[in-house]
């Protein structure tokens, strides 16, 4: 458990989008699948997330799908209507406030001023009114193509071994000079 949430948190864009409360839920994420759709009439992507049984929602699979009509260019968006368990809805301000208060009941630390109680991040992307594919979709395409790279945190290593050797040599010259 934890492979996919750690992979997401190592992505330069997603790391700032996933809240600490979503992290806990995403620990139950077992599988990610990005499916490309392309036929005579539509083109698009379906993002599928498979979860272990968890305390947050009933679904074991949630998805978000973006289909563009090749003729009209019209966008059709479909997604899972997540069936949240009572008091665990990460997209609901009241539930979030109660979760935060519950976690803090045993501590003396008050809620930081910059800790946002507003629902934001990964799960609100599944709302009916969110038609922004790039927000979560593009980072998920990146991760899906090379999950081990993101899990390992090797996201800045966009050059080959020859470049690394040259870089090491340059560092040694600077130290000697």
C-alpha positions in Angstrom: 0.0 0.0 0.0 1.1 3.5 -0.7 2.9 3.1 -4.0 0.4 5.3 -6.0 0.0 8.0 -3.4 3.8 8.3 -3.1 4.1 8.4 -6.9 1.5 11.1 -7.1 3.3 13.1 -4.4 6.5 12.9 -6.3 5.0 14.5 -9.4 5.9 18.2 -9.6 2.3 19.3 -10.3 0.3 16.8 -8.3 2.3 17.2 -5.1 0.7 20.6 -4.5 -2.8 19.4 -5.4 -3.2 16.5 -3.0 -4.3 17.6 0.5 -3.1 15.8 3.6 -6.6 14.3 4.0 -6.6 13.0 0.5 -3.2 11.4 1.1 -4.8 9.2 3.8 -7.5 8.1 1.4 -5.1 7.6 -1.5 -3.1 5.1 0.6 -5.9 2.7 -0.4 -5.3 3.3 -4.2 -4.1 0.0 -5.7 -4.1 0.6 -9.4 -4.2 3.4 -11.9 -5.2 2.9 -15.6 -5.2 5.6 -18.3 -7.1 4.3 -21.3 -7.0 6.2 -24.6 -10.2 6.2 -26.7 -9.9 6.9 -30.4 -12.4 5.7 -33.0 -14.2 7.2 -36.0 -16.4 9.5 -33.9 -14.6 10.2 -30.6 -11.2 10.8 -29.1 -10.2 11.1 -25.5 -9.1 9.5 -22.3 -10.6 7.5 -19.4 -8.7 7.7 -16.1 -9.5 4.7 -13.8 -8.5 4.4 -10.2 -9.0 1.1 -8.3 -9.1 1.1 -4.5 -8.9 -1.4 -1.7 -11.8 -1.4 0.7 -11.4 1.8 2.7 -13.1 4.0 5.3 -13.8 6.8 3.0 -16.1 5.5 0.2 -18.0 2.5 -1.0 -16.6 2.3 -4.5 -13.7 0.1 -5.4 -13.3 1.8 -8.8 -13.7 5.4 -9.7 -13.2 7.0 -13.1 -13.3 10.2 -15.0 -13.7 10.2 -18.8 -13.2 13.0 -21.4 -14.5 12.3 -24.9 -14.2 14.8 -27.7 -16.5 14.5 -30.7 -14.3 14.5 -33.8 -17.0 16.1 -35.9 -18.2 18.9 -33.6 -15.4 19.2 -31.2 -17.9 18.9 -28.4 -16.7 17.6 -25.1 -18.6 14.9 -23.1 -17.4 14.3 -19.5 -18.4 11.3 -17.5 -17.3 10.3 -14.0 -18.1 8.2 -11.0 -20.5 9.7 -8.6 -18.4 8.7 -5.5 -20.5 7.1 -2.8 -18.9 8.6 0.3 -19.3 6.9 3.7 -21.1 9.0 6.3 -18.9 11.8 7.6 -16.0 10.9 5.3 -16.7 13.0 2.2 -13.4 14.8 1.2 -15.4 17.1 -1.1 -17.7 18.3 1.6 -16.7 21.3 3.7 -18.6 20.2 6.8 -17.2 16.6 6.7 -13.7 18.0 6.2 -14.1 20.4 9.1 -15.2 17.6 11.4 -12.3 15.3 10.2 -9.9 18.1 11.0 -11.4 18.8 14.4 -11.4 15.1 15.2 -7.7 14.7 14.3 -6.9 17.8 16.4 -9.0 16.8 19.4 -6.1 14.8 20.9 -3.5 17.5 20.2 -2.9 20.9 21.5 -1.9 22.3 18.2 -4.7 24.5 16.6 -5.5 24.5 13.0 -2.8 26.5 11.1 -4.2 29.7 9.4 -2.9 28.4 6.1 -4.5 25.0 6.4 -7.4 25.1 3.9 -10.7 23.5 5.0 -12.1 24.1 1.5 -12.4 20.9 -0.6 -9.6 21.0 -3.2 -7.3 18.7 -5.0 -7.8 15.2 -6.4 -11.3 14.2 -5.3 -13.1 17.4 -6.2 -11.9 16.7 -9.8 -14.6 14.0 -9.9 -17.4 16.6 -9.5 -19.9 16.9 -12.3 -19.0 20.6 -12.9 -15.2 20.0 -13.3 -14.5 19.6 -17.0 -10.7 20.5 -16.7 -8.9 17.4 -18.0 -5.4 18.9 -17.7 -5.8 19.5 -13.9 -5.3 15.9 -12.9 -5.4 14.1 -16.3 -2.0 15.3 -17.7 -0.1 14.5 -14.5 -1.8 11.1 -14.4 -0.7 10.4 -18.0 2.9 11.3 -17.0 2.8 9.0 -14.0 1.0 6.2 -15.8 3.7 6.1 -18.5 6.6 5.9 -16.0 5.3 5.1 -12.5 8.6 3.8 -11.1 10.4 6.9 -12.1 7.9 9.1 -10.2 7.8 6.7 -7.3 11.6 6.9 -7.0 11.5 10.6 -7.2 13.6 10.7 -10.4 11.6 13.4 -12.1 14.4 15.9 -12.6 16.7 13.4 -14.3 15.7 14.1 -17.9 19.1 13.4 -19.3 21.1 10.3 -20.2 24.1 8.7 -18.4 26.6 10.5 -20.7 25.3 13.9 -19.6 25.5 12.8 -15.9 29.2 11.8 -16.4 30.0 15.1 -18.0 28.2 16.9 -15.1 30.2 15.0 -12.5 33.4 16.0 -14.3 32.5 19.6 -14.4 31.7 19.6 -10.6 35.2 18.1 -10.0 36.9 20.9 -12.0 35.0 23.6 -10.1 36.2 22.1 -6.8 39.8 21.9 -7.9 39.8 25.5 -9.3 
